[in-house]
């Protein structure tokens, strides 16, 4: 251990050297020291990343609710004895796309089997109900797919935006070499570091966006298959019970 009289001058020098080292390798200091173009690139990538994470959280909750409630509705549908009972209970599943498809088909069925249109039911029943089912399924899919293209856009453009910042930083490094005639690390190091930070931020924004985009596409395709399968089953039930009446 150093004597007390030697620690007084040594300790401030040591702390100053540690602080200088931390400043030299701090990501925040690199960003603050970057020029306007690199900072703009980093800000754009950061904004895209924040937007993507907000979309990921929102869509994860929406898709999860849709999957769980659709499965619960299908279980209740196949256990019910009458379509009227299913329609009365369909309000319990407000986030189930399959339930919305059923309600559209049921309402169209009721319209065609009552009043003056009951006589023409055999001719236009299947086609009209099928159109109602398909139209509602498309509306539900559009709702689930809303904002998903932002993830694809970020995943495809994020690395290129980061690459632009990288190229700009390297160009500035070569410009300094030409102006000073020196290629030392003190001359070109900061600009090279800025370039690498831009690349890293671009990848950090793009990778989660691509993974989330593929995940949500897979889950939404599964929900779409459930709606298609239910639409076919519903039409078969209608044909079996109402055709020829």
C-alpha positions in Angstrom: 0.0 0.0 0.0 1.3 3.5 -0.9 2.0 6.0 1.8 -0.5 8.7 2.4 1.8 11.4 1.1 2.2 9.6 -2.2 -1.5 8.7 -2.7 -2.5 12.4 -2.7 -0.9 13.2 -6.1 -1.4 9.6 -7.6 -5.1 9.2 -7.0 -6.3 12.2 -9.0 -4.1 11.2 -11.9 -5.4 7.7 -11.8 -9.1 8.8 -11.7 -8.5 11.2 -14.5 -7.0 8.5 -16.6 -9.9 6.1 -15.9 -12.4 8.9 -16.8 -10.6 9.6 -20.0 -10.6 5.9 -20.9 -14.3 5.7 -20.2 -15.0 8.7 -22.3 -13.0 7.4 -25.2 -15.0 4.1 -25.3 -18.4 5.4 -24.4 -21.1 4.9 -27.0 -22.9 8.0 -25.8 -19.8 10.1 -26.3 -19.2 8.7 -29.7 -22.8 9.6 -30.7 -22.4 13.1 -29.3 -19.1 13.6 -31.1 -20.5 12.4 -34.5 -21.3 14.8 -37.2 -24.9 15.8 -38.2 -25.3 13.1 -40.9 -24.3 10.3 -38.7 -26.4 11.6 -35.8 -29.4 11.9 -38.2 -28.9 8.3 -39.3 -28.7 7.1 -35.7 -31.8 9.1 -34.7 -33.8 7.7 -37.6 -32.8 4.1 -36.7 -33.6 4.7 -33.1 -37.0 6.1 -34.0 -37.7 3.1 -36.3 -36.6 0.7 -33.5 -38.9 2.3 -30.9 -41.8 2.2 -33.4 -41.1 -1.5 -34.1 -41.0 -2.4 -30.5 -44.3 -0.6 -29.9 -45.9 -2.5 -32.8 -44.4 -5.8 -31.6 -45.9 -5.4 -28.2 -49.3 -4.3 -29.5 -49.5 -7.1 -32.1 -48.3 -9.8 -29.8 -51.2 -9.0 -27.4 -53.7 -8.7 -30.2 -52.7 -11.9 -31.9 -52.6 -13.8 -28.6 -56.1 -12.6 -27.7 -57.3 -13.5 -31.1 -55.9 -17.0 -31.0 -57.1 -17.8 -27.5 -60.6 -16.4 -27.9 -61.0 -18.0 -31.3 -60.2 -21.4 -29.9 -62.6 -20.8 -27.0 -65.3 -19.8 -29.4 -64.8 -22.8 -31.6 -65.1 -25.1 -28.5 -68.3 -23.3 -27.5 -69.7 -23.5 -31.1 -69.3 -27.2 -31.5 -70.8 -27.9 -28.0 -73.9 -25.8 -28.7 -77.1 -27.3 -30.0 -78.5 -24.3 -31.9 -77.0 -21.4 -33.8 -79.2 -19.0 -31.9 -77.5 -20.1 -28.7 -74.1 -19.5 -30.3 -75.1 -16.1 -31.5 -76.2 -15.0 -28.0 -72.9 -16.1 -26.5 -70.7 -14.7 -29.3 -70.5 -11.4 -27.4 -68.2 -13.1 -24.9 -65.5 -13.3 -27.5 -65.0 -9.7 -28.7 -61.4 -10.3 -30.0 -62.1 -13.6 -31.8 -62.0 -13.2 -35.6 -63.8 -16.5 -36.0 -66.7 -15.2 -33.8 -67.0 -12.1 -36.0 -67.1 -14.4 -39.1 -69.9 -16.4 -37.5 -71.9 -13.4 -36.6 -71.7 -12.1 -40.2 -72.8 -15.4 -41.5 -75.6 -15.8 -39.0 -77.0 -12.3 -39.6 -77.0 -13.0 -43.4 -78.7 -16.4 -42.8 -81.4 -14.8 -40.7 -82.0 -12.1 -43.3 -82.4 -14.7 -46.0 -84.6 -17.1 -44.1 -87.2 -14.5 -42.9 -89.6 -12.3 -44.6 -90.1 -12.0 -48.4 -86.7 -13.5 -49.2 -87.5 -16.9 -47.6 -88.9 -18.2 -50.9 -85.7 -17.5 -52.8 -83.6 -18.8 -50.1 -82.6 -22.0 -51.9 -81.2 -20.0 -54.9 -79.1 -17.4 -53.2 -78.5 -18.7 -49.7 -75.1 -20.2 -50.1 -73.6 -17.5 -52.3 -74.8 -14.6 -50.1 -73.6 -16.2 -46.9 -70.3 -17.1 -48.5 -69.7 -13.5 -49.5 -70.6 -12.3 -46.1 -68.2 -14.8 -44.5 -65.4 -13.9 -46.9 -65.9 -10.1 -46.5 -65.8 -10.3 -42.7 -62.7 -12.6 -42.8 -60.9 -10.1 -45.0 -61.8 -7.3 -42.6 -60.5 -9.3 -39.6 -57.3 -10.1 -41.4 -56.7 -6.5 -42.4 -57.1 -5.6 -38.8 -54.6 -8.1 -37.6 -52.1 -7.2 -40.4 -52.3 -3.5 -39.7 -48.8 -1.9 -39.1 -47.1 -5.3 -39.8 -45.6 -3.8 -43.0 -43.6 -1.4 -40.8 -41.7 -4.3 -39.4 -40.9 -5.6 -42.9 -39.8 -2.1 -43.9 -37.5 -1.7 -40.9 -36.1 -5.2 -41.4 -35.3 -4.5 -45.1 -34.1 -0.9 -44.9 -32.5 -0.7 -41.4 -29.2 -2.3 -42.4 -28.9 -0.1 -45.5 -29.6 3.0 -43.5 -26.9 1.9 -41.1 -24.6 1.2 -44.0 -25.1 4.7 -45.3 -23.9 6.0 -41.9 -21.0 3.6 -42.1 -20.0 4.8 -45.6 -20.3 8.4 -44.5 -18.1 7.9 -41.5 -15.4 6.2 -43.6 -15.5 9.0 -46.2 -14.9 11.5 -43.4 -12.0 9.4 -42.2 -10.4 9.4 -45.6 -11.0 13.1 -45.9 -9.1 13.7 -42.7 -6.2 11.6 -43.9 -6.1 13.7 -47.1 -6.3 16.9 -45.1 -3.7 16.1 -42.5 -1.5 13.6 -44.3 -1.6 11.3 -41.3 -3.3 7.9 -41.0 -2.9 7.5 -37.2 -5.6 6.0 -35.0 -6.0 9.4 -33.4 -6.9 10.9 -36.7 -9.3 8.4 -38.2 -10.3 6.4 -35.1 -13.4 8.5 -34.1 -14.9 8.5 -37.6 -14.3 4.7 -38.0 -16.0 4.3 -34.6 -19.0 6.4 -35.7 -19.3 4.3 -38.8 -19.3 1.0 -36.8 -21.9 2.4 -34.4 -24.2 3.2 -37.3 -23.8 -0.4 -38.6 -24.5 -1.9 -35.2 -27.6 0.3 -34.6 -29.0 -0.6 -38.1 -28.6 -4.3 -37.3 -30.1 -3.9 -33.8 -33.2 -2.2 -35.4 -33.5 -4.7 -38.3 -33.0 -8.1 -36.6 -35.9 -8.0 -34.1 -38.2 -6.5 -36.8 -37.5 -9.4 -39.2 -38.0 -12.0 -36.5 -41.2 -10.4 -35.3 -42.5 -10.0 -38.9 -42.0 -13.7 -39.6 -43.6 -14.7 -36.2 -46.7 -12.6 -36.7 -47.1 -13.7 -40.3 -47.1 -17.3 -39.2 -49.7 -16.7 -36.4 -51.9 -14.6 -38.7 -51.8 -17.4 -41.3 -52.9 -19.8 -38.7 -55.9 -17.6 -37.7 -56.8 -17.2 -41.4 -56.8 -20.9 -41.8 -59.1 -21.2 -38.8 -61.5 -18.7 -40.4 -61.4 -20.5 -43.7 -62.1 -23.8 -42.1 -64.9 -22.4 -39.9 -66.5 -20.8 -43.0 -66.6 -24.1 -44.8 -68.1 -25.9 -41.8 -70.7 -23.1 -41.3 -71.7 -23.3 -45.0 -72.0 -27.1 -44.7 -74.3 -26.7 -41.7 -76.4 -24.2 -43.6 -76.7 -26.5 -46.6 -77.6 -29.5 -44.5 -80.3 -27.8 -42.4 -81.8 -25.1 -44.7 -81.5 -26.2 -48.3 -84.7 -27.3 -49.9 -87.0 -25.7 -47.3 
